[in-house]
Amino acid sequence: MSLDLNLVALLPVLAPAVAAVLVLVLDIAWPPARATHLVVVGLGLLGGAVATVPGLLQGRGERVAALCLPDGTCLYQASSLTSGLQLLALLSGVVVLVLAWDDWSHGEGGRTAVIAALVLGATAGVVAVPAAGDLGTLLVALELATLPTAALVALERRASRQPAAVDGAVALLTTSLVSFALLALGAALWVVATGTAVLSGDAVAVAAADPARLSLLTLAAVLALAGMAFKVSAVPFHAWTPLTYHGAPLPVTTYLATVSKVAALGGVVVIVTALSGASGTSLLAVAVMAALSMTVGNAVALVQTDTVRLLAWSTVAQGGWVLLPLADLSSRGTRAAGGYLAVYAVATLLAFVVVVAVGARRGVLLTDHRGLLRDSPLLGLPLAFALLALAGLPPAVVGLVAKVVALRPVAGDGTWWLAVVAALNVALGIAVYLRWLRVLAQHPEPVDALAAAEAEAQTRSTAHTAVPARHTALIAVLTTLLVAGSVAPVGIF
Amino acid sequence: MTSLQWPDLPDLPALPPLPDFPGAAAQYVVAIPLLAALLAFLLGRTSSRTAAWTVVTGAVLTLGAATWQLYTISVGVVPRVSETVGPLALGELTVPLTLSASPLTAITAVAVALVALVVQVYARWYLWYDPRYRQFAATVSLFSGAMLLVVLSGDVVLTLVGWEVMGWCSYLLVGHISAKASARRAAAKALLVTRFADLGFVLGLVALTAGPGSTAIADIVDHWRAEPGTALTVAMLLVIMGVAGKSALVPFQDWLPDAMEGPTPASALIHAATMVAAGTVVLAQLFPLLQASDPARTTLAVLASATTLLAALLAFAQPDLKRLLAWSTVSQVALMLAALTAIPVGEGPDTAVLHLVSHALFKALLFLALGWLAVLAGGTLVSYAVSGVRRYGSVRRPLGIGLLALAGVPPLVGFVSKELILGSAEAGVQAATPGPALIVLAAVGAGAPLTAAYCMRAWLILSRPVLVRGNGRTGEQLDDFFAEPEVMVEAVGVEEAEAAISSPARAGITTLSLLTVVGGVLPLTPFFDVELHLNVPLLVASLLLMAAAALFVLAASRGVRTRDAAARLPAVLNLAAERGLGADTAYLTLVARPTMALARGVTWLDREVLDGYVRAAGRAARLLGRGGERWSPVQPAPSLVLVLAGVLVLAVIGVVLR
């Protein structure tokens, strides 16, 4: 049996994977190197990002294919949407790398190399998921995307936070293992129902014609989606999210909240695209998950007092929004979900970068952000803009457009109960982010003279812990992206 | 009854053809004042002089354009239709937004433009020291532009635009002296009362438009004339409600006397040619529809007749001469509307429009002259104005001419227009449906002596001989504690005071006086197509009644120091008249208080009931959040249970409920 490799098409996946091998070789050859590892990570990620460009430029219906079998089925297929998701994941990875540079380049023997290899491995998995053409590739890629992150969570440098980090890692690991079991079960049932491990629309259409096989196929799809839903943090598979987000180092949390989400959505899109071969089916399970995620995520986010936990729960809610258009099982739905994810990822990255920057000076509690808009508008304004984009309020028009685009397939489908739940959650979401915005806009008033003196001392000490230039650059780039998207929200959706 | 026929006049010589200007005259007439208002507002920010030049130039050009239009109408095609901003695309509704000029609207436009010009010139003098003169001048210009739009409108949408702009401008003009609480209240009252009535106007116009599916007045008239009925009656009644509001008919009459709180030029503009007369203009445009609906016609006849009599009675008892003029406006405008209902079917609204023009001339004259006197004498209360024309001789002629015209004394313009109304009402009584005409005839017949009476009263007060010290009675006077102080004639001071008015303003007043005197020839011009129903016995009888009323007032004024015949009335009546028979209180109790109570009720409902749900939603969301926070697992094990339970539920949902 001959396999058409087409390695050029595989470059987005290969670049980070090869970089991971390079890092490990480098570590053996020259142990004291630290920053060099991170440079290699950056190069690997950027190389992958550049390699997505041909995929991005192709038209609707075209595919960049690799690993093709003689019968013409390919185990790696990248549409323009897939390439967009890959690019999003790789660039988000770069942002996380820049954000974590200090944290990762410090540390005793080999830690940097391990982290670098883990990040590259996980990212290679993330990039491979949306392009998976068969169930085997999907399973392997998804595991590759998940397991290294559990190790990343556990690799907390500060001793005081290590127990929480280990708790978070265990929660993530156990959930991912159970989910993998479900996914494997779903994959097995899928093979039984369609008779092939290849995710092909034709096979699904044949299976859907037979009522008994259709039930089996639906069950398989539900199990597979449930197996991947934990990565989107969809309710009821969300329980690990607050634990892990809170316990992990902030850059890793950022990674989980953005890059990992791409893998999750990519997997769901792969399954949904295959299912769309069976016309007339819709997945109530996805709709229920979306509705539950939004409602529970927003409601719990409303009572949080810690910015990281608030962002964690907001991730749950936004996961619901990403799943929302997929309930329709159409290509329009998958594009809407991809666009929404892009907006969400940029806004969440920006929020996390600011939270990291503020966390270094003040803390991560909501009260630590009091008066940020007046104290340091260069941090406060971008954060406010990111929160507005997440809430979907002008002037962050891009968030509003994303929500409208996500709602359109639902409204077009006539699933009114879901549209009503989504509309209620728009209001609830606004309440969540306005709570934070209000804190940002408050007057930074010291309670008494002592606090004033303390504040002054803190101001003097912040001279030393001024925002690093890297963070400022990240904030500038991400804000520019959001503002540009708000001025002309075209091309994203 | 004998009826005289109008002698056949030789046709006027044909006018020479006109030079071609781009666009129709009507476009200039409407655009120039609006543009002048905008320019005055923009350029006049810092300089009253610039603002004055802008608005006066605008007014002169407007008058020129209106005169030019009159000229083109007399030689050209009638009606002359012209475009404004092009038709609006509103689906099935045709909205051509055209202007339409006929001889009647053209002559009305000239009258409006003339009064506006005189008022602008006068206002420059009257408000010389007013820091807000610029805003006033721009508003007056906008106001007159809106009125001209209504006059020349060929589309009810444009009519509505002009109508509403006038309403808002009247608010600004009446409340110009905004430091005065009474002026603010009067402005708000004028706005609220007329806007309340405008509800009917808008609904009526919408109903009229719904028939032909077009907002062009010509289409509306054609459509409804072909199918009169209940729908037309309802629509016309609604329009009449709006007209009653702007023209201050019962029961909306009380805003108008209060509007005297505005500066005198504003009063002259609002009362003479613009806002109050707008109702007459609109109904004249819809005249065939008014004639096609007898219930609407009768309703208007009853309202207008009641108003003209009531207002004439109230005018007689006012202690302030400016308020006397205000009530006389109510009475005279009601007379125009009454005339519309009395005209026999088949004839045009010419007599009503003639009275509109005639009233515009003499009422503007009266207001401006009285404002002049007020500046000299310090006020328009009877106690200030007494002997006014004796002490300040220069106001004697304008006030005298104005009052004579108002009373309807031949051969002034007021006499001509009123006698024509009387004649057409008398002819209407002979027609098939004499109801409205009969009512109007009675009202006009009774109104003429009443008008003569209050004019006589005003004149007696104004022309009372001055008590001059040393005119031979000093010996009788023992003390000046119980007697009226006698006036020292200070000739130099009087001359200086009289000279204080600017010469252009004085020229404007003189022009109005002249036109009031010679305006009687207006019905002979080709612009009016008056069917003359001259009933000589009726005419003589009405003149005799007027003379008798005047003599009665003269007799009653004897023995009163101020020669005020109304002082013979019981104090209760005087007070009641001054308060407009308690209409203000009635507005408050019948409309304002219930509305406010309703509003408070709705606010309560909103706050306590509807907001309750909103607050509960907020609390519910927080409770849900706390619950979610408490019940979300903090250990890996329970979270796995959650995952498996979730899968089970989803699988059931997915497979069973698919």
Interface residues (C-beta under 8 A of the other chain):
Chain A: D167 V170 A171 T174 T175 V178 S179 L182 S215 T218 L219 A221 V222 L223 L225 A226 F230 V235 P236 F237 H238 A239 W240 P242 L243 T281 L283 L284 A285 V288 M289 T295 V296 N298 A299 V300 A301 L302 V303 Q304 L428 A431
Chain B: G618 A621 R622 L624 G625 R626 G628 E629 S632 P633 V634 Q635 P636 A637 P638 S639 L640 L642 V643 L644 A645 G646 V647 V649 L650 A651 I653 G654 V655 L657 R658
